[in-house]
Amino acid sequence: MGSETNTDKRARSWPLIDPYRADAIAFRTPEGPVSHAVLLARAAQLARRLPDRSHAINYCERRDMFTVALLAIWMRGQTALFPADRGEHTYRNLTAEHPDVYSLSDEALPFETPGNILFQADTFTDAAATNTAGPGPVCDWLHLAVRVYTSGSTGKPSVNEKCWGMLVAGGKAIPKMLALDTLTNGTVVATVPSQHMYGFETSIMNVLQGGFAAHAERPVYPADIVRCLGEAPEPRVLVTTPVHLRALVEGNSDLPAVARVISATAPLSTDLAAAAERRLNAPVWEIYGFTEVGSVGGRRTVASNDWGLRGDLAARSEGDAQFVEWAEFDRRIPFPDVVRVLDTGHIRLQGRSQDMVNIAGKRASLSGLSANLVAIDGVADGVFWLPTEDAGMGVVSRLIAFVVAPEVGEAAIRSALQKRIDPVFLPRSIVHVDALPRNATGKLTQDAMKQLAATRLKDNAKS
């Protein structure tokens, strides 16, 4: 089907799984492998149980169950909602925005959700799966497939809509961008949630449209990551974040062979990427993206400072504006960050717009300052934070560093920072914490940082 033009694709529907092969493995699960045919059969069974509504929240944790729910939603012509988190407050907001919404989950939810459809692997009769050679069910190219809510790392979550064609376009282009198309019958092990755009593209759409399989579990701790890798056949692809990658690199477990490591959700330092390549004996690729598009560019971190855009996108610069051109969908999306357009296929990221700080006429990025902090020996995790408002904390908005460093004192950290960064960016306070309030993808949301600052700075004031 790859020979068809964009006009051909827009004029009709596109298979939910492409390439489709009935006996090809889609997911590795505790009960055994789930083939393309079984995946579609389970989705069809679930689709018959779904209410006649327009929106559904997919809360499923296991990737195979998440995908079954997603396919069933699309088979019914509905739109899936990907919430920013699994909290009750977010659920209430979604129900207020979409009064007819219902939800699906593969485990009991921690709050009351009227009409939630709970299902698990033993819900289905796999005898219904057929080994037909056809492409299977299709979805309209312009169907509103998902509404993705941001993580809120820069403030209040916002929503981005994706039609089925946009998801397919990413599913086809992203593996090529990351050189995954050189692997045959690869299996993804991902430490990030399926609902997050990064996890969704690399572990769900990569299965539906990229020809890969995926491990059904989302391991977080190093021992679980190692176990899941061991349960997957070669070639293995580890999809993760800098936080998870660092924990894995610093562990002492014997690691199964990995063909490729992919990292995103936070900047990856060259030092950590190099250490990971040595530890896992595999190239480490990094993704740059934003929710309005998804994964935009990729690079092998130790080899380049520049990002190569995926094949269906082009970088443009007009005056002071830089944007991504997505010609297939007649869209121009401004870069949310400070970038230099090198050519239509390459950019250089110069700083996150909301991440840039200007002190005494000098500019720096918070992520860059944080990278210098974490590079200090004995600092397990750390972040520079600039309060955007007083918020009743009684402190002037000056840079603050939060560190997880049980054996390194403030004086030693400050001395090390003086050798690494311009003096104007030295933090007013260095606050030791047991852990940073990172979410499931390793991000630090604005709300979480405000809560941490409000608590710890108040405690410091009392002591």
N, C-alpha and C positions, 0 to 999 in steps of 0.2 A: 504493500500500500504506500510505500515510501515514494513512488514515482508520481503520485498525484500532486496537483498544484494546490496552492492555497485556496483558489476559487473552488476547486473540486471539494475540498474539505469543508469549506463554509457552506456549500450547497446541500450538504447532507450530514449524516451522523458519522461517528468514529467509534471503533470497538473499545469496550471497557478494558480489554487486555489485548495488547498488540506489541510484539508478536505473540500470538496465542498458539499453544500446543497443549493438548488436553492433558498429557502426562507430565508436562514440565512442572518442576517444583516451584511453588510460589513462596511458601513459608515452612520453616523448620519449627515444629511445635513439640511440647512434651509428649503428646499422643502420637507423634510421627509426622512425616512430611505431608503437606497439603498441596495438592496439584492445582493447576489452573481449572480443570474441570470440577474438582471438588469445591474450590473457592466459589465459582459461579453458581454451583448447585446450592450451596449453603446460602448465598446471597438471595437466590430466587425464593428459597423457602422462607427466609426472614422477610422478604419484601411482601409476601402474602399476608404477613401479620401486622404490617405497619398501618397506622391510621391514615386517613385521607386528609393530610395537612400539608402545608407548604414548606415548613422548616423543621429540622431535627438537630439536636445537639448530640454529637458523638463523643461520649465519655469513655469509650472502651480503652482499656490499657494494653491488652495483648494486641500485637500488630495484626495478627490474622483476624481477630475478632473486630478490631477497628476497621479493617478493610472489608470484611463481610458486611458490617453495618453501613459503610460508605457506599458500597456497590448496591445494596438494597435500597438505600435512600435515592440513589440516582435511577435505579430501575423504576421507581415510583414517580420519577420526574420532580423530585423534591430537592431542596437546597440544604447542604450540611453546614452547620455552624461550628466553628472551631473557637471555643472560648479562650480567653487569655489565661485562665486558671480554673481549678475545680472548686472554687469557693462558692458558698451559698450566695454571697452578695452579687457575684458575677452572674450566677444563675437567675437571680431575681431581676437583674437588669435586662437580661436577655428575654425573659418571659414578659417583661413590660414592653419591650420593643417589638416582640413577635408573640402576640397573644395566643396564636394557635400552635406554638412550638411544643414539641415533645422531645424526649431524650431516650438514648439507648446506652446501656452499659453492660459490661461483662462481670461486674462485681457490685455489691451494694454500695450506694452512695452515702456520704456522711450527713446528708440533709434530706429533708422531705421533698420528693419530686413526683408529684401526681402524674400518673400515666407513664412513668419510666418503664421501658421494655428491657428486662434483664434476660440475658441469654449467655450460654457458654457452649463449649465445643460439643458436649453430649446432647445439646438441643437438637442437633441435626441428624438426618438420615442420609448418609453419604452414598447409599445405593442409588440415589437419584442422579448422581453424577454420570454424565455420558462422555464417552471418548470420541466425540465427533471431531472432524477435522476443520469444521467451520470456525469463523472468527468469534462466535459467541455474541452476547448482547452488545448493543451499541448505545451511544448517548449523543444527543444533538450537539453539534460543534459549539453553538452559542448558548447552550443551556447554562444558567447560573448555578454552577456546581457547588461552590463553597463561599462562605463569608468568613474571612479570617480576621480575628481580633488581635491587635498587637499585644506584646507583653507588657507594655506600659513602662518600659525602661526610661522613657523621656517624659513621662507624665501620664495623662489619662489615656486609656486604650482607645484606639480608633479601629474602624472596620475597613477592610479591603475586599472587594468582590472579584471572584475569578470565574470565568466561564470555562466549560470543559475544554475548549480548544486551547486556552492558555495553559491549563494543566498538562495537556498532551504535549504542547510545544516545549515546555520545560522538561518533561519526562524524556523527550527525544534528544534535546540539546545538552542537558547538564552532564550526562555520562561522557559525552565527547569532550566537553570543556575540561573535565577532570581526568581525561585519558583512561576512563573506565571501560571504554569500548574496546580496549586491547585485551580485556579479560574475558574468558569464556566460562559461562555457567558460574559466575561469582555469587557469593552470599554476603549480605550486609549484616553486620552486628552494630546496632546503634544505641548510644547511651542517651539520646535525646527523645522527647515525646513525639508521637505521631501527629499530634495536633499542632505542633510548632511547624512553621513553614519549612524550615531547614530539615527537620526530621521527616516531615511529610514528603518533601521532594526526594530525599535520598533513600528513604526506607519504604515508602508506599508507592509513589509514582515511578520510582526506579524498578519496582516489581511489575506494576501494571503496564508501563510503557517502555521500560529500559531493558527488559530481558533478564533481570536479576531475581534472585531469591533473597529472603531476609529471615533472620532469626526472630521468632515471635516475641521474645522477652526484651525488656529494656533494662540492661544491667547498669548499675551505678557504681558499686564498689569494685575495686581492682580484682578481687577474687572472683566476683560474678562475671566481670568482663572476660577474664581468662577462661572461666568455665564455658561461657557462651561461645567464645571463639573456638574452643576445643570441640564443641558440639556441632560446629559448622564445618562443612568440607572446604577444601581449598578450591579456588582462590578466595581468600577472605578479605573483606573490606571493612575496616573499623571506622564508623562515623561517630565523631565525638566532639568534645569541647576542650579548650585549654585546661580547664579545671580538672576534668576527668583524665586528660592525657598526662598531666603532670603527676597525678597520683599513681597512674600506671607506670610511668617512667621511673618514679622513685621507689616503687615496690621491688620485691625480690623474687617474685614468682617467675617460673619458667613460662615463657610466652609461646603460644602456637605461632606458626608462620603466618604472617600477614602480608598480603600483596599490596595494599594501599591503605593509608590513613588519611581521613578527611576531617578537617576541623573548621568550626565556625562558631558564631554567637558572640565572640569576643576576640580582640586582637591576639594573634599568636606571635610570640617573640621568636626571633631567629634562633636564639640560644635553645629555647625549649623545642623548637622544631628539629634542630640538629641533634639534640639529646634523644628525641623520640625516634629519629631515623636510625641512630646507633642502637638504641635499645630494641626496636622492633625490626630492624633490618629491612625497612620498607620506606618508600618515598612518602613524605607528608605533604598533602595538598590542603590549601586553605580556600574557603569560599568567602567572597564579598557579596552581600546582597541586602535587599530591603524589601519589606512586605509588599509594597506596591507592585513589584515585579516578581520577586523571589530571588533565587540565586542569579547573580548578574555576571560575576567574573570569578576566575580561579587562578591560582598560582601555586607553584611548588615553593614554599616559603624560603627555603635555604638558597634557592637559585635565582630569585628575582624579587625586586621591589614593586614590580608592575603587575597589573592584573590583566589577563586575557579574557575578553568578554565572550560569552557563549554565542554560538553561531547565528542565532536568530535575532540578536540585538546589535545595535550600533551606538557608539558614543558620539555625541555631537556637542559642539561649543559655538554659541552665538553671543558675542559681546561678553558680558559677565556671567551668562547663564550656561550651565552644563546640564545635559540631560541624556537619558537613554531613549533611543528611538526603537519602538517595537512596531515595525512596518506592517507585520502580519495582522496587527489589530488596530492599526491607525492610531497609535498612542505615542505621546512624548511625555516621559516621566522625569521630572527634575531630580538630579542627584540630591539626596538629603545631606550629603557630606561635601567637604571641600576636596575636589578632585582636579587633576590636570589631565585633559584629554590629549593623549599622545597621538592617537590616530583612531579611526572608527572602531578598531578592535582592541585597543589597549588604553588603560587609564593608570594614573598614579594617585593613590589615595594620600591626601596631604593632611587630613584631619576630619574628625566627625564635627559637623557644624555645631550641634548642641554640646560637643565635647571640648570645644576650643575655649581657652581662657586667655584673657589679655590683662597683664599686670605690668604697670610701669612701662607701657608701650611695647612690651614683649609678649609674643603669643606662644602658646604650647597646648598640646592636647592632653586631656585628663588621662586618656588611655596610655599615652606615651609616658606620662609621669608615673602612672601605676605600674607600667612595665619595668621602669627603673627601680621602683620600690620592691617588686617581687623578685628582681634579679639579685637582691642583697642576700648573702649567705645567712641562713637561719630564718628567713621570712618565707613562711609556707604559703601565705596568701596576703593580699593587701590591695588597697584602692585609695586613690586620691578623690576627695569629694569636695565640691564647692556648693555650699548651701545657696539656693536661689532666693530664699526669703528667710526672715528671722524666725517665723513660725513659733514665736513664743519661747525660743530657747535662750534669749538674752545674750546672744553672741553676735559679733560682727561677722559678716559673710567673708570669711577668709578660708583659704585652703586647709583642709583637714586630712590627715592620713589615718586610715584604720588598718591595723596590721594583725595578722595571726603569726606571732613570733614568740613562743613561750620562753625561749632561751636567749633572746636578744633584747637588750634594753633600749629605751628611747634615745639615749645619748649615742649609742653605737649606730642606730639606724639613721639618726640625723647626720652623723659624721660621714656615713657612707653615701647619703644623698647629696651632701655638699660636693662630693667628688663626681657626681653623675649628672646633676641638673643645675640650671642657672639659679643663683641664690634668691632671686625674686620669687621663685616658685617653691621654695622650702615651706613646708606646712607650718601653720601656726601651732597646731596640736598634733601629736602622734598618739593615737589611742589604741591600746592593746585590747583585742577581743578574742574570745575563744573560737569564733567562726564568723564568717561574713554571711549575711542572709541571702545567699544565692538561690535562685529558683531552679526548676528542674533542668533548664538549659544552661545553667551556670551564670545567668545574668543577674545583675543587681538593679532592681527597679527603683525608681525615684521614691516611691512610697516606702519601700523597705529601708532605704538609706535614711529617709527622714525619721522613721521610727527608731532606727539604730542610733542616730545622732541625738535624738531627743532624750533617749534613755541614758546613753553612755556619757554624754556631755553633762547631763544633770548629775549623774553619779560622780563624775570628776569634780564638779563644782562643790559637792558636799564634802569630798574627801580632803 
